Amino acid sequence: MTLLSLEQVSVAYDNHLILENFDLKLEEGKLLSLLGPSGCGKTTTLRLIAGFLEAKGGKFMFDGRDYTHLPVNKRNFGFVFQSYALFPHLSVYDNVAFGLRLRKMKEGQVKEKVLRMLDIVSLNGFEKRFPQELSGGQRQRVAIARALVIEPDLLLFDEPLSNLDANLRVTMRVEIRRLQQELGMTAVYVSHDQEECFSISDQVAIMNAGKIEQLGAPTDIYQYPKTEYVARFIGFNNFLVFDGTRQGNTGLEWTIGDYGFDVQLQAGQSTANTYKGAIRPEDLRIIPLGQLTDLQKSLSNQVPGTVKVSTYLGRSYQFEVQTALGAFTVNQEMDIPIAPGQQVMITFPADKIVMVAQ
């Protein structure tokens, strides 16, 4: 069931439109991430939902009610800020209890709810500590507990993990996903970190200049980006700019000059449209020219080139290869790297090339 919907919403700062005729829907019990670079409109969208901003046009519906002009204090939404926003002079207990006391709840009920929530976020025994006595991860748990304890209809996260170190971010994103699934809460999560969003979300909206470029399950977006913008944002940094099609030995090929490429179109795609071929560095394969047979050299989906740069990445090597079609980045595991200056053949597996709109 659709719980939240933004319908043709527009938001502006000083007459500069940030969102224009913007649409978004979220089902109950799901976590939706808004993902994109700085300035794409994701935080504006979150602040609009929270009630910190008011739309210039359009409608915001929530659970069948019109929330377009509803004041922030009338929305039962929890908000987890990037900076934690804990009260430094209050204990962990009092920070979590703050929202309940604003609602004039009896102290016995406050105690029961606060202790239960601290148990859920694994902070039992921390009630009397103050924020300055906690680690970054513990502070974020307190912030989450404070947002959850009021039993919000919707939980909003504004880049909550950006102030944590890399290892702690991984731990906390697992914790957020666990809580979201365990409690069945509906949430909107804002981040510029692709891996973070994909790991915790039911759906991801990739945003660009105030618009949603693609909305879908993380696996669908990761495997099948629809536009060049989305493809580049999620790690496809090799592109084939086709100039036509021709009949090859095994069927229709997409061409770039004399080079032919066998490509598997996705549902809804047609040879009548114009696409670029996108492929990830780890999906390309290279082999020194001296190790190829004459038959292998004549196959489709192959382009010769010269290794310009070789970089060790730990599990694999990264090669920058210059070809007649431009430069390509290849990540490949091997015991002995191919040296710069060596002639190689790059293979573009047909099932790894994704056709994206230009």
Residue pairs with C-beta under 8 A, 6 or more apart in sequence:
1 27
1 28
2 25
2 26
2 27
2 28
3 26
3 27
3 28
3 62
3 63
3 154
3 186
4 24
4 25
4 26
4 49
4 60
4 61
4 62
4 63
4 154
4 186
4 188
5 23
5 24
5 25
5 26
5 60
5 61
5 62
6 22
6 23
6 24
6 25
6 45
6 48
6 49
6 58
6 59
6 60
7 23
7 58
7 59
7 60
7 61
8 21
8 22
8 23
8 57
8 58
8 59
9 19
9 21
9 22
9 23
9 48
9 55
9 57
9 58
9 59
9 60
10 17
10 19
10 20
10 21
10 22
10 55
10 56
10 57
10 58
11 17
11 18
11 19
11 22
11 44
11 48
11 53
11 55
11 56
12 18
12 56
17 210
18 41
18 44
18 210
19 41
19 44
19 45
19 48
19 210
20 210
20 211
21 58
22 41
22 45
22 58
22 210
22 211
22 212
23 212
24 45
24 205
24 212
24 215
26 32
26 186
26 188
26 203
27 186
28 186
29 184
29 185
29 186
30 186
30 187
30 202
30 203
31 177
31 180
31 186
31 187
31 188
31 189
31 200
31 201
31 202
31 203
32 187
32 188
32 189
32 201
32 202
32 203
32 204
32 205
33 188
33 189
33 190
33 191
33 197
33 198
33 200
33 201
33 203
33 204
33 205
34 42
34 45
34 46
34 188
34 189
34 190
34 191
34 205
34 207
35 42
35 191
35 192
35 193
35 194
35 197
35 204
35 205
35 206
35 207
35 233
36 42
36 192
36 206
36 207
36 208
36 233
37 192
37 233
38 192
40 207
40 208
40 209
40 210
41 207
41 209
41 210
41 211
42 190
42 192
42 207
43 158
43 159
43 190
44 53
44 210
45 188
45 190
45 207
46 156
46 158
46 188
46 190
47 53
48 54
48 55
48 60
49 60
49 77
49 154
49 156
49 188
50 72
50 75
50 77
50 79
50 156
51 67
51 70
51 71
51 72
51 74
51 75
51 77
52 72
54 68
54 69
55 68
58 68
59 66
59 68
60 66
60 67
60 68
61 67
62 75
62 153
62 154
63 153
67 75
75 153
75 154
76 150
76 151
76 152
76 153
76 154
77 152
77 153
77 154
77 155
77 156
78 146
78 147
78 148
78 150
78 152
78 154
78 155
78 156
79 147
79 155
79 156
79 158
80 140
80 143
80 144
80 147
80 155
80 156
80 157
80 158
80 160
81 143
81 158
81 160
82 158
82 159
82 160
82 162
82 163
83 163
84 131
84 139
84 140
84 142
84 143
84 163
85 143
86 95
86 131
86 139
86 142
86 143
86 146
87 94
87 95
87 98
87 131
88 130
88 131
88 132
89 130
90 98
90 130
91 127
91 128
91 129
91 130
92 118
92 123
92 126
92 127
92 128
92 129
92 130
92 131
92 134
92 142
93 114
93 118
93 127
93 128
95 131
95 142
95 146
96 114
96 117
96 118
96 142
96 145
96 146
96 149
97 110
97 114
97 149
98 146
99 146
99 149
99 150
100 109
100 110
100 113
100 114
100 149
100 150
101 110
103 150
105 113
113 149
114 127
114 145
114 149
115 124
115 127
117 145
117 148
117 149
118 124
118 126
118 127
118 145
120 145
120 148
120 179
120 182
120 183
121 141
121 142
121 144
121 145
121 148
121 175
121 179
122 141
122 175
123 138
123 141
123 142
123 145
126 134
126 138
126 142
131 139
131 142
134 142
135 168
136 163
136 164
136 165
136 168
137 164
137 168
137 171
137 172
140 160
140 161
140 164
140 172
141 172
141 175
143 160
144 160
144 176
144 179
147 155
148 155
148 179
148 183
148 185
152 185
153 186
154 186
154 187
154 188
155 180
155 185
155 186
155 187
155 188
156 187
156 188
157 176
157 187
157 188
157 189
157 190
157 191
158 190
159 190
159 191
159 192
160 172
160 176
160 189
161 168
161 169
161 172
161 173
161 191
161 193
161 196
162 191
162 193
164 172
169 193
169 196
173 196
173 199
173 200
174 199
176 189
176 200
177 199
177 200
179 185
180 187
180 200
189 197
189 200
189 201
191 197
194 233
194 234
194 235
197 204
197 218
198 204
198 218
198 221
198 222
199 218
201 218
202 217
203 215
203 216
203 217
203 218
204 215
204 216
204 217
204 218
204 221
205 212
205 214
205 215
206 212
206 213
206 214
206 215
206 221
206 229
206 230
206 233
206 234
207 213
208 229
213 226
213 227
213 229
213 230
214 221
214 225
214 226
214 227
214 230
221 230
221 234
222 234
223 354
224 266
224 354
225 231
225 234
225 236
225 278
225 354
225 356
226 356
226 357
227 356
227 357
228 239
228 276
228 278
228 356
228 357
228 358
230 356
231 239
231 278
231 354
231 356
235 280
236 278
236 279
236 280
236 354
236 356
237 280
237 281
237 329
238 278
238 279
238 280
238 281
238 284
238 328
238 329
239 276
239 277
239 278
239 279
240 254
240 256
240 261
240 276
240 277
240 278
240 279
240 325
240 348
240 353
241 256
241 276
242 254
242 255
242 256
242 261
242 274
242 275
242 276
242 277
243 255
243 256
243 257
244 254
244 255
245 252
245 253
245 254
245 255
245 271
246 252
246 253
246 255
246 260
247 253
248 260
248 262
248 300
249 300
250 262
250 300
251 262
252 271
253 260
253 261
253 262
253 263
253 300
254 260
254 261
254 263
254 277
255 261
256 325
257 324
257 325
259 303
259 324
259 325
260 300
260 301
261 277
261 300
261 301
261 348
261 350
261 353
262 300
262 301
262 350
263 277
263 350
263 353
263 355
264 350
264 351
264 353
265 271
265 355
266 354
266 355
269 275
269 355
273 357
274 357
274 358
275 355
275 356
275 357
275 358
276 355
276 356
276 358
277 348
277 353
277 354
277 355
277 356
278 353
278 354
278 355
278 356
279 348
279 352
279 353
279 354
280 352
281 318
281 329
281 330
281 331
282 316
282 331
282 332
283 349
283 352
284 328
284 329
284 330
284 331
284 332
284 346
284 347
284 348
284 352
285 330
285 332
285 346
285 347
285 349
286 307
286 319
286 321
286 330
286 332
286 338
286 344
286 345
286 346
286 347
287 344
287 345
287 347
288 338
288 342
288 343
288 344
288 345
289 297
289 304
289 343
289 344
289 345
290 343
292 345
296 302
296 345
297 345
301 347
301 348
301 349
301 350
302 345
302 346
302 347
302 348
303 323
303 324
303 325
303 328
303 345
303 346
303 348
304 323
304 324
304 343
304 344
304 345
304 346
305 321
305 322
305 323
305 324
305 328
305 343
305 344
305 345
305 346
306 321
306 322
306 323
306 341
306 342
306 343
306 344
307 319
307 320
307 321
307 338
307 339
307 340
307 341
307 342
307 344
308 320
308 321
308 322
308 327
308 340
309 318
309 319
309 320
309 340
310 317
310 318
310 319
310 337
310 338
310 339
310 340
311 317
311 318
311 319
312 318
312 337
313 331
315 333
316 331
316 332
316 333
316 334
317 331
317 332
317 333
317 334
317 337
317 338
318 329
318 330
318 331
319 329
319 330
319 331
319 332
319 337
319 338
319 344
320 327
320 328
320 329
321 327
321 328
321 329
321 330
321 344
321 346
323 346
328 346
330 346
338 344
